[in-house]
């Protein structure tokens, strides 16, 4: 994935998260349903941000950013900068 594709995916995930909150407020889904999906979205967001950071770091080091790879959600969740 290119940087712009990753950023586009991040936007999609954030938009979905906002939509879930709106649907919750409207009573269209339960808190448990919303929480479960938000956890999935947050894990996917962590992966996207991690991949973008890897690509930028590789580019900054003069390496090929396409050598970056998505890591498992469990590895990148709660990443501390």
TORSE-817601 format. One record per residue: residue number from 1; y negated, x, z of N, C-alpha, C in turn; residue in one letter. Coordinates in Angstrom, 3 decimals. Layout:
N
<r seq="NUM" n_yy="Y" n_xx="X" n_zz="Z" ca_yy="Y" ca_xx="X" ca_zz="Z" c_yy="Y" c_xx="X" c_zz="Z" type="A"/>
...
***
This chain:
81
<r seq="1" n_yy="1.191" n_xx="0.835" n_zz="0.000" ca_yy="0.000" ca_xx="0.000" ca_zz="0.000" c_yy="-1.246" c_xx="0.873" c_zz="0.000" type="X"/>
<r seq="2" n_yy="-2.213" n_xx="0.466" n_zz="-0.755" ca_yy="-3.512" ca_xx="1.150" ca_zz="-0.760" c_yy="-4.337" c_xx="0.654" c_zz="0.433" type="X"/>
<r seq="3" n_yy="-5.380" n_xx="1.403" n_zz="0.762" ca_yy="-6.238" ca_xx="1.032" ca_zz="1.887" c_yy="-6.808" c_xx="-0.372" c_zz="1.723" type="X"/>
<r seq="4" n_yy="-7.273" n_xx="-0.693" n_zz="0.522" ca_yy="-7.865" ca_xx="-2.018" ca_zz="0.323" c_yy="-6.829" c_xx="-3.129" c_zz="0.483" type="X"/>
<r seq="5" n_yy="-5.589" n_xx="-2.856" n_zz="0.125" ca_yy="-4.527" ca_xx="-3.836" ca_zz="0.318" c_yy="-4.218" c_xx="-4.032" c_zz="1.799" type="X"/>
<r seq="6" n_yy="-4.225" n_xx="-2.944" n_zz="2.541" ca_yy="-3.988" ca_xx="-3.028" ca_zz="3.989" c_yy="-5.113" c_xx="-3.811" c_zz="4.650" type="X"/>
<r seq="7" n_yy="-6.353" n_xx="-3.502" n_zz="4.270" ca_yy="-7.498" ca_xx="-4.227" ca_zz="4.832" c_yy="-7.443" c_xx="-5.707" c_zz="4.463" type="X"/>
<r seq="8" n_yy="-6.997" n_xx="-6.020" n_zz="3.266" ca_yy="-6.829" ca_xx="-7.413" ca_zz="2.866" c_yy="-5.779" c_xx="-8.111" c_zz="3.710" type="X"/>
<r seq="9" n_yy="-4.693" n_xx="-7.416" n_zz="3.987" ca_yy="-3.637" ca_xx="-7.985" ca_zz="4.832" c_yy="-4.154" c_xx="-8.202" c_zz="6.255" type="X"/>
<r seq="10" n_yy="-4.929" n_xx="-7.264" n_zz="6.764" ca_yy="-5.517" ca_xx="-7.414" ca_zz="8.097" c_yy="-6.383" c_xx="-8.665" c_zz="8.136" type="X"/>
<r seq="11" n_yy="-7.189" n_xx="-8.866" n_zz="7.115" ca_yy="-8.044" ca_xx="-10.056" ca_zz="7.059" c_yy="-7.205" c_xx="-11.329" c_zz="7.048" type="X"/>
<r seq="12" n_yy="-6.122" n_xx="-11.339" n_zz="6.279" ca_yy="-5.242" ca_xx="-12.512" ca_zz="6.243" c_yy="-4.662" c_xx="-12.814" c_zz="7.615" type="X"/>
<r seq="13" n_yy="-4.223" n_xx="-11.772" n_zz="8.308" ca_yy="-3.628" ca_xx="-11.963" ca_zz="9.632" c_yy="-4.656" c_xx="-12.482" c_zz="10.631" type="X"/>
<r seq="14" n_yy="-5.848" n_xx="-11.925" n_zz="10.597" ca_yy="-6.915" ca_xx="-12.370" ca_zz="11.501" c_yy="-7.299" c_xx="-13.816" c_zz="11.189" type="X"/>
<r seq="15" n_yy="-7.394" n_xx="-14.148" n_zz="9.907" ca_yy="-7.711" ca_xx="-15.524" ca_zz="9.526" c_yy="-6.642" c_xx="-16.492" c_zz="10.028" type="X"/>
<r seq="16" n_yy="-5.380" n_xx="-16.091" n_zz="9.911" ca_yy="-4.306" ca_xx="-16.949" ca_zz="10.413" c_yy="-4.408" c_xx="-17.123" c_zz="11.924" type="X"/>
<r seq="17" n_yy="-4.721" n_xx="-16.041" n_zz="12.623" ca_yy="-4.865" ca_xx="-16.120" ca_zz="14.081" c_yy="-5.980" c_xx="-17.101" c_zz="14.454" type="X"/>
<r seq="18" n_yy="-7.102" n_xx="-17.015" n_zz="13.763" ca_yy="-8.208" ca_xx="-17.947" ca_zz="14.033" c_yy="-7.786" c_xx="-19.378" c_zz="13.727" type="X"/>
<r seq="19" n_yy="-7.034" n_xx="-19.560" n_zz="12.649" ca_yy="-6.547" ca_xx="-20.887" ca_zz="12.293" c_yy="-5.619" c_xx="-21.456" c_zz="13.350" type="X"/>
<r seq="20" n_yy="-4.789" n_xx="-20.602" n_zz="13.927" ca_yy="-3.897" ca_xx="-21.054" ca_zz="14.998" c_yy="-4.691" c_xx="-21.543" c_zz="16.203" type="X"/>
<r seq="21" n_yy="-5.714" n_xx="-20.822" n_zz="16.546" ca_yy="-6.535" ca_xx="-21.220" ca_zz="17.701" c_yy="-7.203" c_xx="-22.566" c_zz="17.428" type="X"/>
<r seq="22" n_yy="-7.668" n_xx="-22.757" n_zz="16.208" ca_yy="-8.280" ca_xx="-24.030" ca_zz="15.827" c_yy="-7.258" c_xx="-25.164" c_zz="15.905" type="X"/>
<r seq="23" n_yy="-6.061" n_xx="-24.906" n_zz="15.398" ca_yy="-5.003" ca_xx="-25.922" ca_zz="15.434" c_yy="-4.595" c_xx="-26.244" c_zz="16.862" type="X"/>
<r seq="24" n_yy="-4.579" n_xx="-25.233" n_zz="17.732" ca_yy="-4.252" ca_xx="-25.454" ca_zz="19.140" c_yy="-5.294" c_xx="-26.362" c_zz="19.777" type="X"/>
<r seq="25" n_yy="-6.560" n_xx="-26.055" n_zz="19.542" ca_yy="-7.647" ca_xx="-26.868" ca_zz="20.094" c_yy="-7.595" c_xx="-28.307" c_zz="19.591" type="X"/>
<r seq="26" n_yy="-7.111" n_xx="-28.487" n_zz="18.357" ca_yy="-7.015" ca_xx="-29.823" ca_zz="17.768" c_yy="-5.739" c_xx="-30.542" c_zz="18.203" type="X"/>
<r seq="27" n_yy="-4.891" n_xx="-29.878" n_zz="18.973" ca_yy="-3.658" ca_xx="-30.489" ca_zz="19.437" c_yy="-2.563" c_xx="-30.538" c_zz="18.388" type="X"/>
<r seq="28" n_yy="-2.686" n_xx="-29.728" n_zz="17.345" ca_yy="-1.712" ca_xx="-29.742" ca_zz="16.260" c_yy="-0.481" c_xx="-28.884" c_zz="16.542" type="X"/>
<r seq="29" n_yy="-0.551" n_xx="-28.050" n_zz="17.581" ca_yy="0.611" ca_xx="-27.277" ca_zz="17.986" c_yy="0.519" c_xx="-26.995" c_zz="19.464" type="X"/>
<r seq="30" n_yy="1.647" n_xx="-26.638" n_zz="20.047" ca_yy="1.688" ca_xx="-26.397" ca_zz="21.479" c_yy="1.211" c_xx="-24.981" c_zz="21.800" type="X"/>
<r seq="31" n_yy="0.897" n_xx="-24.776" n_zz="23.047" ca_yy="0.493" ca_xx="-23.446" ca_zz="23.506" c_yy="1.620" c_xx="-22.447" c_zz="23.277" type="X"/>
<r seq="32" n_yy="2.858" n_xx="-22.874" n_zz="23.533" ca_yy="3.997" ca_xx="-21.973" ca_zz="23.319" c_yy="4.130" c_xx="-21.580" c_zz="21.855" type="X"/>
<r seq="33" n_yy="3.955" n_xx="-22.544" n_zz="20.950" ca_yy="4.025" ca_xx="-22.248" ca_zz="19.514" c_yy="2.921" c_xx="-21.284" c_zz="19.106" type="X"/>
<r seq="34" n_yy="1.726" n_xx="-21.550" n_zz="19.597" ca_yy="0.582" ca_xx="-20.699" ca_zz="19.271" c_yy="0.796" c_xx="-19.289" c_zz="19.821" type="X"/>
<r seq="35" n_yy="1.232" n_xx="-19.193" n_zz="21.072" ca_yy="1.445" ca_xx="-17.886" ca_zz="21.690" c_yy="2.508" c_xx="-17.075" c_zz="20.958" type="X"/>
<r seq="36" n_yy="3.589" n_xx="-17.733" n_zz="20.561" ca_yy="4.668" ca_xx="-17.027" ca_zz="19.867" c_yy="4.172" c_xx="-16.451" c_zz="18.540" type="X"/>
<r seq="37" n_yy="3.442" n_xx="-17.258" n_zz="17.797" ca_yy="2.952" ca_xx="-16.777" ca_zz="16.496" c_yy="1.873" c_xx="-15.716" c_zz="16.671" type="X"/>
<r seq="38" n_yy="1.006" n_xx="-15.870" n_zz="17.666" ca_yy="-0.037" ca_xx="-14.871" ca_zz="17.913" c_yy="0.599" c_xx="-13.528" c_zz="18.254" type="X"/>
<r seq="39" n_yy="1.682" n_xx="-13.540" n_zz="19.020" ca_yy="2.369" ca_xx="-12.277" ca_zz="19.336" c_yy="2.881" c_xx="-11.608" c_zz="18.067" type="X"/>
<r seq="40" n_yy="3.428" n_xx="-12.400" n_zz="17.142" ca_yy="3.901" ca_xx="-11.857" ca_zz="15.873" c_yy="2.737" c_xx="-11.287" c_zz="15.063" type="X"/>
<r seq="41" n_yy="1.640" n_xx="-12.021" n_zz="15.039" ca_yy="0.464" ca_xx="-11.572" ca_zz="14.288" c_yy="-0.094" c_xx="-10.277" c_zz="14.870" type="X"/>
<r seq="42" n_yy="-0.148" n_xx="-10.208" n_zz="16.195" ca_yy="-0.674" ca_xx="-9.004" ca_zz="16.835" c_yy="0.191" c_xx="-7.789" c_zz="16.529" type="X"/>
<r seq="43" n_yy="1.507" n_xx="-7.975" n_zz="16.502" ca_yy="2.407" ca_xx="-6.869" ca_zz="16.160" c_yy="2.168" c_xx="-6.435" c_zz="14.715" type="X"/>
<r seq="44" n_yy="2.022" n_xx="-7.391" n_zz="13.813" ca_yy="1.769" ca_xx="-7.067" ca_zz="12.407" c_yy="0.420" c_xx="-6.363" c_zz="12.250" type="X"/>
<r seq="45" n_yy="-0.580" n_xx="-6.807" n_zz="13.006" ca_yy="-1.893" ca_xx="-6.156" ca_zz="12.961" c_yy="-1.802" c_xx="-4.717" c_zz="13.458" type="X"/>
<r seq="46" n_yy="-1.065" n_xx="-4.503" n_zz="14.540" ca_yy="-0.876" ca_xx="-3.143" ca_zz="15.049" c_yy="-0.261" c_xx="-2.252" c_zz="13.971" type="X"/>
<r seq="47" n_yy="0.731" n_xx="-2.780" n_zz="13.257" ca_yy="1.367" ca_xx="-2.007" ca_zz="12.202" c_yy="0.387" c_xx="-1.691" c_zz="11.069" type="X"/>
<r seq="48" n_yy="-0.395" n_xx="-2.671" n_zz="10.689" ca_yy="-1.368" ca_xx="-2.452" ca_zz="9.609" c_yy="-2.396" c_xx="-1.404" c_zz="10.007" type="X"/>
<r seq="49" n_yy="-2.956" n_xx="-1.534" n_zz="11.209" ca_yy="-3.953" ca_xx="-0.558" ca_zz="11.650" c_yy="-3.348" c_xx="0.832" c_zz="11.757" type="X"/>
<r seq="50" n_yy="-2.111" n_xx="0.919" n_zz="12.236" ca_yy="-1.444" ca_xx="2.212" ca_zz="12.344" c_yy="-1.272" c_xx="2.838" c_zz="10.968" type="X"/>
<r seq="51" n_yy="-0.830" n_xx="2.054" n_zz="10.000" ca_yy="-0.644" ca_xx="2.567" ca_zz="8.647" c_yy="-1.977" c_xx="3.033" c_zz="8.052" type="X"/>
<r seq="52" n_yy="-3.026" n_xx="2.260" n_zz="8.280" ca_yy="-4.342" ca_xx="2.643" ca_zz="7.776" c_yy="-4.807" c_xx="3.937" c_zz="8.425" type="X"/>
<r seq="53" n_yy="-4.594" n_xx="4.088" n_zz="9.731" ca_yy="-4.968" ca_xx="5.338" ca_zz="10.423" c_yy="-4.181" c_xx="6.524" c_zz="9.862" type="X"/>
<r seq="54" n_yy="-2.892" n_xx="6.309" n_zz="9.638" ca_yy="-2.070" ca_xx="7.385" ca_zz="9.071" c_yy="-2.609" c_xx="7.818" c_zz="7.708" type="X"/>
<r seq="55" n_yy="-2.916" n_xx="6.841" n_zz="6.868" ca_yy="-3.414" ca_xx="7.143" ca_zz="5.524" c_yy="-4.732" c_xx="7.920" c_zz="5.601" type="X"/>
<r seq="56" n_yy="-5.617" n_xx="7.480" n_zz="6.478" ca_yy="-6.910" ca_xx="8.159" ca_zz="6.617" c_yy="-6.741" c_xx="9.565" c_zz="7.168" type="X"/>
<r seq="57" n_yy="-5.830" n_xx="9.736" n_zz="8.116" ca_yy="-5.582" ca_xx="11.061" ca_zz="8.688" c_yy="-4.994" c_xx="11.996" c_zz="7.637" type="X"/>
<r seq="58" n_yy="-4.061" n_xx="11.486" n_zz="6.858" ca_yy="-3.456" ca_xx="12.312" ca_zz="5.809" c_yy="-4.510" c_xx="12.703" c_zz="4.779" type="X"/>
<r seq="59" n_yy="-5.348" n_xx="11.755" n_zz="4.400" ca_yy="-6.403" ca_xx="12.033" ca_zz="3.428" c_yy="-7.354" c_xx="13.088" c_zz="4.001" type="X"/>
<r seq="60" n_yy="-7.715" n_xx="12.938" n_zz="5.273" ca_yy="-8.631" ca_xx="13.878" ca_zz="5.919" c_yy="-8.063" c_xx="15.278" c_zz="6.034" type="X"/>
<r seq="61" n_yy="-6.729" n_xx="15.352" n_zz="6.087" ca_yy="-6.070" ca_xx="16.653" ca_zz="6.181" c_yy="-5.739" c_xx="17.232" c_zz="4.807" type="X"/>
<r seq="62" n_yy="-6.160" n_xx="16.522" n_zz="3.761" ca_yy="-5.900" ca_xx="16.996" ca_zz="2.413" c_yy="-4.510" c_xx="16.651" c_zz="1.897" type="X"/>
<r seq="63" n_yy="-3.793" n_xx="15.788" n_zz="2.613" ca_yy="-2.460" ca_xx="15.365" ca_zz="2.197" c_yy="-2.543" c_xx="14.065" c_zz="1.408" type="X"/>
<r seq="64" n_yy="-1.446" n_xx="13.710" n_zz="0.790" ca_yy="-1.347" ca_xx="12.479" ca_zz="0.015" c_yy="-1.233" c_xx="11.283" c_zz="0.963" type="X"/>
<r seq="65" n_yy="-2.195" n_xx="10.362" n_zz="0.935" ca_yy="-2.127" ca_xx="9.207" ca_zz="1.830" c_yy="-0.920" c_xx="8.320" c_zz="1.551" type="X"/>
<r seq="66" n_yy="-0.371" n_xx="8.389" n_zz="0.347" ca_yy="0.797" ca_xx="7.583" ca_zz="0.016" c_yy="2.053" c_xx="8.051" c_zz="0.749" type="X"/>
<r seq="67" n_yy="1.970" n_xx="9.184" n_zz="1.410" ca_yy="3.081" ca_xx="9.673" ca_zz="2.220" c_yy="3.180" c_xx="8.980" c_zz="3.564" type="X"/>
<r seq="68" n_yy="2.166" n_xx="8.197" n_zz="3.916" ca_yy="2.187" ca_xx="7.449" ca_zz="5.178" c_yy="3.194" c_xx="6.314" c_zz="5.054" type="X"/>
<r seq="69" n_yy="3.814" n_xx="5.975" n_zz="6.169" ca_yy="4.825" ca_xx="4.915" ca_zz="6.167" c_yy="4.603" c_xx="3.982" c_zz="7.350" type="X"/>
<r seq="70" n_yy="4.900" n_xx="2.733" n_zz="7.111" ca_yy="4.805" ca_xx="1.738" ca_zz="8.173" c_yy="5.861" c_xx="2.038" c_zz="9.233" type="X"/>
<r seq="71" n_yy="5.452" n_xx="1.969" n_zz="10.485" ca_yy="6.374" ca_xx="2.227" ca_zz="11.582" c_yy="6.758" c_xx="0.903" c_zz="12.231" type="X"/>
<r seq="72" n_yy="7.877" n_xx="0.864" n_zz="12.940" ca_yy="8.310" ca_xx="-0.371" ca_zz="13.599" c_yy="7.262" c_xx="-0.870" c_zz="14.597" type="X"/>
<r seq="73" n_yy="7.184" n_xx="-2.190" n_zz="14.722" ca_yy="6.187" ca_xx="-2.800" ca_zz="15.608" c_yy="6.288" c_xx="-2.263" c_zz="17.028" type="X"/>
<r seq="74" n_yy="7.481" n_xx="-2.105" n_zz="17.529" ca_yy="7.653" ca_xx="-1.611" ca_zz="18.889" c_yy="7.102" c_xx="-0.227" c_zz="19.113" type="X"/>
<r seq="75" n_yy="7.029" n_xx="0.542" n_zz="18.059" ca_yy="6.512" ca_xx="1.905" ca_zz="18.153" c_yy="4.987" c_xx="1.923" c_zz="18.187" type="X"/>
<r seq="76" n_yy="4.350" n_xx="0.971" n_zz="17.517" ca_yy="2.892" ca_xx="1.020" ca_zz="17.406" c_yy="2.162" c_xx="0.000" c_zz="18.281" type="X"/>
<r seq="77" n_yy="2.887" n_xx="-0.917" n_zz="18.906" ca_yy="2.207" ca_xx="-1.888" ca_zz="19.754" c_yy="1.562" c_xx="-1.191" c_zz="20.942" type="X"/>
<r seq="78" n_yy="0.426" n_xx="-1.733" n_zz="21.339" ca_yy="-0.336" ca_xx="-1.200" ca_zz="22.469" c_yy="-0.761" c_xx="0.247" c_zz="22.252" type="X"/>
<r seq="79" n_yy="-0.988" n_xx="0.591" n_zz="20.993" ca_yy="-1.447" ca_xx="1.929" ca_zz="20.626" c_yy="-2.778" c_xx="2.204" c_zz="21.287" type="X"/>
<r seq="80" n_yy="-2.900" n_xx="3.324" n_zz="21.929" ca_yy="-4.145" ca_xx="3.717" ca_zz="22.589" c_yy="-4.852" c_xx="4.742" c_zz="21.714" type="X"/>
<r seq="81" n_yy="-6.107" n_xx="4.477" n_zz="21.434" ca_yy="-6.872" ca_xx="5.423" ca_zz="20.613" c_yy="-7.355" c_xx="6.579" c_zz="21.436" type="X"/>
***
